[in-house]
């Protein structure tokens, strides 16, 4: 994207975060990459719902300011954004917010690991607590970056990233939606455990859509160390490939090209269609 497009997208996503209740007051931060060494970022100390173009700052890959109007400087939390870009060259944008349900799970120390939460996102683990504005957060985040597209930040909020800013925002929206769905299912007695057959059906949906992003299908660093989808590890048989040091990645997922016809589907359409499938599996109308 161009510089003007990046700033416009940041303003739009800032308003969407604010009006969706994903941030309060001056919370949250957004970045959008425009070149190998140029990233536009929201400034510190401003509401994301009321920004104008002159608010947005430009930094290099180390977070050093390239361009900023008087009175504005990049968020002090930009360090975790920079770590994402460093470790994930496929990423074009990063979004940090404090959505109520997702942040509640982060405060409670509960990762999003049920099938309702993982079909479009992959497992959403919890990165260990780090003091805000320090290198503790990016350091604790780093080990999750090769394998996931979203994390909960312990006692802090949520962080999502993707190829472009709209997709990164949609992942944040999905994190909050599935956190709310999982919370409400727990109120009703707990989510239904899926068997191996149904797990395979749900992952076939993901493969059919050719959905982008990292998605280790049988590993959750926050659960039992082997799987996060209640299938006993069997759900990857014949459908996943193992890379040395990479754990598991879904064949036809993040590193492959979408099947014919899937590229025209928007992220929102994919999420809606997958949600419909998940709710049908849960017996919900």
Secondary structure, DSSP 8 states (H G I E B T S, - for coil): --HHHHHHHHHHHHHHHHHTTS--TT--EEEEEEETTEEEE-BTTS-TTS--GGG-EEE-TT--EEE--TT--B-TTHHHHHHHHHH-TT--EEEEE--HHHHHHHHHT--B-SHHHHTTT--BEEE----TTSHHHHHHHHHHHTT-SEEEETTTEEEEEESSHHHHHHHHHHHHHHHHHHHHHHHTT------HHHHHHHHHHHHHHT--S---TT--TTTTSS-SSSSTTGGGTTTEEEETTTEEEETTSTTS---TTTTTS-HHHHHHHHHHHHHHHTT--
